[in-house]
Amino acid sequence: MATFVPPPPVAPAAAASSSDAEQPKIDYLNLPCPIPYEEIHREALMSLKPELFEGLRFDFTKGLNQKFSLSHRANSTSFSVMMGPTEIPAQSAETIKIPTANYEFGANFIDPKLMLFGRVMTDGRLNARLKCDLSDNLTLKGNAQLTNEPHMSHGMFNFDYKGSDYRTQFQVGNGALLGASYIQSVTRNLSLGGEVFWAGQHRKSGIGYAARYNTDKMVASGQVASTGMVALSYVQKVSDKVSLATDLMYNYMSGDVTSSVGYDYILRQCRLRGKIDSNGSVSAFLEERLNMGLNFLLSAEIDHRKKDYKFGFGLTVGE
C-alpha cells in the first residue's frame, strides 16, 4: 500500500521573494521627468476644449523656407447660421449677436532652439510668443498682447528648468506679477507639485497644490488653490483611437460648480471631439484631412440655457 508523502512546506523567504517579483521595487534614482505644472490637465483640455469658432474661417500658411513661414486667417461671422431670434431685448438672458469680420496676419520662425510667433489683427491687437532653449535644461518662454484699449495690454516671461525627475518654473509679468511652481515625480506614475504667486498690482497672493497619476490607459489630475479653485480631470484611453474625458471645476468661495463629459475619436483621416457640460451646453468639433495640406473644419455649439447657437465651418491650407 502506497503511503502519502506531503509536499515540503514553502520557505518564508521563497514566498517573500515571489511576492517581491510580482511588485517590483521603485527605483527612486531613475524616475521620469513630469510634464510642466501648468499642463497637468493637458489630455483633458485637448479632448474637452477644442478651438470652437462661429461663422466662416479660412487659414492659409505658406512656408518660405524650412524655418520661416507666413500665415493668413480670415474669419467672418456674418455668414454664421442664426438658429434663434436676431432681435432680442437687452434685459433678456439670450445672447445678442452682431455680425463681424476680421483678418489676421502672422509670421512664424521655427528653429530647433528658437521659435518665434507673431500675429496682428485688423482690430489693432498684436500677439507675440517666444520660446528659446538657453541650454539643454533651461528654456525661456514669453508671450505678449498689445491692444488699443487702455490697461488691457500684458506680457509675461517664464523660465523653465527641466531636471531628471522634476520641473520648476519662474514667472514674471507686468502688473508686478510674480510666480513660481515645482512638480516632482514621486513614482513612475505619480507626480506632486505646488505653486505660489503674487499679483502686486492687485495686492493678492495665492498658493496651490496639484497631483497627477498616469498610466498607459488613463490620466487623473487634481488641483486646488487658495483662490477657491478646485479642478479635477480624468481621461480614459479606451483604445488607440478613442478616449473618454471628464472634468469638474469648483470654486468653494463662490459655490460655482461646472462639470463636463466628452470624447475624442481619432480616425485615419479625421478627428472628432465633443462634450456636454452641466450648464446645458453641447459642442462638437470635426477636423478632416481632405488632402496633403488641406483640412476641413466643422464646429458646432448649442447653449440651451442661454439659447445661444453657434455653427462654423472652415478650411486650413498649408502645413
C-alpha positions as CSV (number, residue, x, y, z in Angstrom):
1,M,0.0,0.0,0.0
2,A,1.5,3.3,-1.1
3,T,2.0,5.9,1.6
4,F,1.1,9.6,1.1
5,V,4.1,11.9,1.4
6,P,3.1,15.6,2.0
7,P,4.9,18.2,-0.1
8,P,7.6,20.1,1.6
9,P,6.5,23.5,3.1
10,V,7.4,26.6,1.2
11,A,10.0,28.6,3.0
12,P,9.0,32.1,4.1
13,A,11.9,33.6,2.2
14,A,10.8,31.9,-1.0
15,A,7.2,33.3,-0.6
16,A,8.5,36.7,0.1
17,S,10.7,36.6,-3.0
18,S,7.8,35.6,-5.2
19,S,5.7,38.5,-3.8
20,D,8.6,40.9,-4.5
21,A,8.8,39.6,-8.1
22,E,5.1,40.5,-8.6
23,Q,5.6,44.0,-7.2
24,P,8.9,45.4,-8.3
25,K,10.6,48.0,-6.2
26,I,10.6,51.6,-7.2
27,D,13.9,53.0,-8.4
28,Y,13.8,56.5,-7.0
29,L,17.0,57.4,-8.7
30,N,15.6,56.6,-12.2
31,L,12.2,58.3,-12.2
32,P,10.8,60.0,-15.3
33,C,10.6,63.8,-15.7
34,P,7.0,65.0,-15.2
35,I,5.1,67.4,-17.5
36,P,5.1,71.1,-16.7
37,Y,2.9,72.1,-13.7
38,E,0.7,74.3,-15.9
39,E,0.0,71.3,-18.2
40,I,-1.2,68.7,-15.7
41,H,-4.7,68.7,-17.3
42,R,-3.3,68.6,-20.8
43,E,-5.0,65.5,-22.1
44,A,-8.4,66.6,-20.7
45,L,-8.1,70.1,-22.2
46,M,-7.3,68.7,-25.7
47,S,-10.4,66.5,-25.6
48,L,-12.8,68.8,-23.9
49,K,-11.8,72.3,-25.1
50,P,-11.1,72.4,-28.8
51,E,-10.8,75.7,-30.6
52,L,-14.5,76.3,-31.3
53,F,-15.5,79.1,-33.7
54,E,-18.6,80.6,-35.4
55,G,-19.1,81.5,-39.0
56,L,-16.6,81.1,-41.8
57,R,-12.9,80.6,-41.2
58,F,-10.1,80.3,-43.7
59,D,-6.5,79.6,-42.7
60,F,-3.6,79.7,-45.1
61,T,0.0,79.0,-44.2
62,K,2.9,79.5,-46.7
63,G,6.4,78.2,-45.9
64,L,9.0,80.5,-47.4
65,N,11.8,78.2,-46.3
66,Q,12.5,75.4,-43.8
67,K,12.4,77.9,-40.9
68,F,10.2,80.8,-41.9
69,S,6.5,80.8,-42.8
70,L,3.6,83.3,-43.2
71,S,0.0,82.6,-42.2
72,H,-3.3,84.3,-43.0
73,R,-6.6,83.9,-41.3
74,A,-10.0,85.3,-42.3
75,N,-12.9,84.9,-40.0
76,S,-16.4,86.3,-40.7
77,T,-19.4,85.7,-38.5
78,S,-21.7,87.5,-40.9
79,F,-22.1,84.1,-42.6
80,S,-23.0,82.3,-39.3
81,V,-26.2,80.3,-39.1
82,M,-28.5,82.1,-36.6
83,M,-30.8,79.4,-35.1
84,G,-32.6,81.8,-32.8
85,P,-34.2,85.3,-32.9
86,T,-32.0,88.1,-34.1
87,E,-33.8,90.9,-32.2
88,I,-33.6,90.3,-28.5
89,P,-34.3,92.8,-25.7
90,A,-31.3,93.9,-23.7
91,Q,-32.9,92.6,-20.5
92,S,-33.2,89.1,-21.8
93,A,-30.7,86.4,-20.9
94,E,-30.3,85.4,-24.6
95,T,-27.2,86.4,-26.4
96,I,-27.3,89.4,-28.8
97,K,-25.1,88.7,-31.9
98,I,-23.6,91.4,-34.1
99,P,-22.1,90.2,-37.4
100,T,-18.4,90.9,-37.6
101,A,-15.4,90.1,-39.8
102,N,-11.7,90.2,-39.2
103,Y,-8.3,89.3,-40.8
104,E,-5.2,88.1,-39.1
105,F,-1.7,88.1,-40.5
106,G,1.1,86.0,-38.9
107,A,4.7,85.2,-39.2
108,N,6.5,82.1,-37.8
109,F,10.1,81.3,-37.3
110,I,10.9,77.8,-36.2
111,D,14.4,76.6,-35.3
112,P,15.5,73.7,-33.1
113,K,16.5,76.1,-30.3
114,L,14.4,79.2,-31.1
115,M,10.7,79.6,-32.1
116,L,9.0,83.0,-32.8
117,F,5.3,83.5,-33.5
118,G,3.6,86.8,-34.3
119,R,0.0,87.7,-35.1
120,V,-1.6,91.1,-35.9
121,M,-5.3,91.6,-36.3
122,T,-7.3,94.2,-38.1
123,D,-8.8,95.4,-34.8
124,G,-5.3,96.6,-33.7
125,R,-4.4,93.6,-31.5
126,L,-0.8,92.2,-31.7
127,N,0.1,88.9,-30.2
128,A,3.7,87.6,-29.9
129,R,5.2,84.4,-28.5
130,L,8.7,83.3,-27.9
131,K,10.4,80.0,-27.0
132,C,14.2,79.9,-26.7
133,D,16.3,77.0,-25.3
134,L,19.1,78.6,-23.4
135,S,20.6,75.3,-22.5
136,D,19.6,71.6,-22.6
137,N,17.6,72.1,-19.3
138,L,16.7,75.8,-19.2
139,T,14.1,77.3,-21.5
140,L,12.8,80.8,-21.8
141,K,9.2,81.4,-22.9
142,G,7.5,84.7,-23.4
143,N,4.1,86.0,-24.6
144,A,2.7,89.4,-25.0
145,Q,-0.5,91.1,-26.3
146,L,-0.8,94.7,-27.2
147,T,-4.2,96.4,-27.8
148,N,-5.6,99.8,-28.3
149,E,-7.7,99.5,-25.2
150,P,-6.2,101.1,-22.0
151,H,-4.8,98.7,-19.3
152,M,-5.5,95.7,-21.5
153,S,-2.0,95.0,-22.8
154,H,0.0,92.5,-21.0
155,G,3.3,90.5,-21.2
156,M,4.9,87.6,-19.3
157,F,8.2,85.7,-19.3
158,N,8.6,82.2,-18.0
159,F,11.9,80.4,-17.1
160,D,11.5,76.6,-17.2
161,Y,14.1,74.3,-15.8
162,K,13.9,70.6,-16.5
163,G,15.6,68.2,-14.2
164,S,15.9,64.5,-14.4
165,D,12.8,63.8,-12.3
166,Y,11.4,67.3,-11.7
167,R,10.5,70.6,-13.3
168,T,10.5,74.1,-11.9
169,Q,9.2,77.4,-13.4
170,F,9.6,81.1,-12.5
171,Q,7.2,83.7,-14.0
172,V,7.4,87.4,-14.1
173,G,4.8,89.7,-15.8
174,N,3.5,93.2,-16.0
175,G,1.4,94.4,-13.1
176,A,4.1,93.2,-10.7
177,L,3.1,89.6,-11.3
178,L,5.5,87.0,-9.8
179,G,5.0,83.3,-9.7
180,A,6.9,80.0,-9.1
181,S,5.9,76.4,-9.5
182,Y,7.6,73.0,-8.8
183,I,6.5,69.4,-9.7
184,Q,8.3,66.2,-8.7
185,S,7.9,62.6,-9.8
186,V,7.2,60.6,-6.7
187,T,6.9,57.2,-8.5
188,R,6.9,56.3,-12.2
189,N,3.2,57.1,-12.4
190,L,2.6,59.7,-9.7
191,S,3.8,63.3,-9.6
192,L,3.1,66.0,-7.0
193,G,3.6,69.8,-7.2
194,G,2.9,73.2,-5.9
195,E,2.8,76.9,-6.9
196,V,2.9,80.3,-5.4
197,F,2.1,83.7,-7.0
198,W,2.0,87.4,-6.1
199,A,0.0,90.0,-8.0
200,G,1.4,93.3,-6.8
201,Q,-0.9,95.5,-8.8
202,H,-4.0,93.9,-7.1
203,R,-2.2,93.1,-3.8
204,K,-3.2,89.5,-3.9
205,S,-1.2,86.3,-3.3
206,G,-2.0,82.6,-3.5
207,I,-0.7,79.1,-3.2
208,G,-1.8,75.9,-4.9
209,Y,-1.1,72.2,-5.0
210,A,-1.5,69.6,-7.7
211,A,-1.3,65.8,-8.2
212,R,-1.2,63.7,-11.4
213,Y,-1.4,60.0,-11.9
214,N,-1.0,58.5,-15.3
215,T,-0.6,55.1,-16.9
216,D,-0.8,53.8,-20.4
217,K,-4.6,53.7,-20.2
218,M,-5.6,56.6,-18.0
219,V,-4.7,60.0,-16.6
220,A,-6.1,61.5,-13.4
221,S,-5.2,65.1,-12.3
222,G,-6.3,67.2,-9.4
223,Q,-5.5,70.8,-8.5
224,V,-6.5,73.1,-5.6
225,A,-5.6,76.7,-4.9
226,S,-6.2,79.2,-2.1
227,T,-8.1,81.4,-4.6
228,G,-11.0,78.9,-4.2
229,M,-10.4,77.0,-7.4
230,V,-10.6,73.1,-7.4
231,A,-10.0,71.4,-10.7
232,L,-10.3,67.6,-11.3
233,S,-10.0,65.8,-14.6
234,Y,-9.9,62.2,-15.7
235,V,-9.1,60.7,-19.2
236,Q,-9.6,57.0,-20.0
237,K,-8.0,55.7,-23.1
238,V,-10.5,53.1,-24.4
239,S,-8.3,52.2,-27.4
240,D,-5.6,53.7,-29.6
241,K,-8.2,55.8,-31.3
242,V,-10.9,56.5,-28.7
243,S,-10.6,58.4,-25.4
244,L,-13.2,59.5,-22.9
245,A,-12.7,62.5,-20.7
246,T,-14.4,64.3,-17.8
247,D,-13.6,67.3,-15.6
248,L,-15.0,69.2,-12.6
249,M,-14.4,72.8,-11.8
250,Y,-15.5,74.0,-8.3
251,N,-15.0,77.3,-6.6
252,Y,-15.5,76.8,-2.8
253,M,-15.7,80.6,-2.2
254,S,-18.4,81.4,-4.7
255,G,-20.0,78.0,-4.8
256,D,-19.9,77.7,-8.6
257,V,-19.7,74.2,-10.0
258,T,-19.2,73.1,-13.6
259,S,-18.6,69.6,-14.9
260,S,-18.4,68.1,-18.4
261,V,-18.1,64.8,-20.2
262,G,-16.6,64.4,-23.6
263,Y,-14.9,62.1,-26.1
264,D,-12.0,62.2,-28.6
265,Y,-12.2,59.9,-31.6
266,I,-9.2,59.8,-34.0
267,L,-9.8,58.1,-37.3
268,R,-7.4,57.6,-40.2
269,Q,-8.4,60.9,-42.0
270,C,-10.3,62.9,-39.3
271,R,-10.6,63.7,-35.6
272,L,-13.9,64.2,-33.8
273,R,-14.3,65.8,-30.4
274,G,-17.4,66.6,-28.5
275,K,-18.7,67.3,-25.0
276,I,-21.7,68.1,-22.9
277,D,-21.5,70.1,-19.6
278,S,-23.7,70.8,-16.6
279,N,-24.7,74.2,-17.9
280,G,-26.6,72.7,-20.8
281,S,-24.0,73.3,-23.4
282,V,-23.3,70.7,-26.1
283,S,-20.4,71.1,-28.6
284,A,-18.7,69.1,-31.3
285,F,-15.6,69.8,-33.4
286,L,-14.5,67.9,-36.5
287,E,-11.1,68.1,-38.3
288,E,-11.0,66.1,-41.5
289,R,-7.9,65.8,-43.7
290,L,-9.1,66.1,-47.3
291,N,-5.6,66.0,-48.9
292,M,-2.0,66.7,-48.1
293,G,-2.0,70.3,-46.6
294,L,-5.8,70.7,-46.9
295,N,-8.1,70.2,-43.8
296,F,-11.8,70.8,-43.4
297,L,-13.2,72.1,-40.1
298,L,-16.7,71.9,-38.6
299,S,-17.6,73.5,-35.3
300,A,-21.0,73.5,-33.5
301,E,-22.1,74.6,-30.1
302,I,-25.5,74.8,-28.5
303,D,-26.2,76.5,-25.2
304,H,-29.7,75.6,-24.2
305,R,-29.7,77.8,-21.1
306,K,-28.7,81.0,-22.9
307,K,-30.4,79.9,-26.2
308,D,-27.2,80.6,-28.0
309,Y,-26.5,78.6,-31.1
310,K,-23.2,78.6,-33.0
311,F,-22.1,76.9,-36.1
312,G,-18.9,77.3,-38.1
313,F,-17.0,75.8,-41.0
314,G,-13.6,76.4,-42.4
315,L,-10.6,75.3,-44.4
316,T,-7.0,75.1,-43.4
317,V,-4.5,75.2,-46.3
318,G,-0.8,74.5,-45.7
319,E,1.1,72.8,-43.0
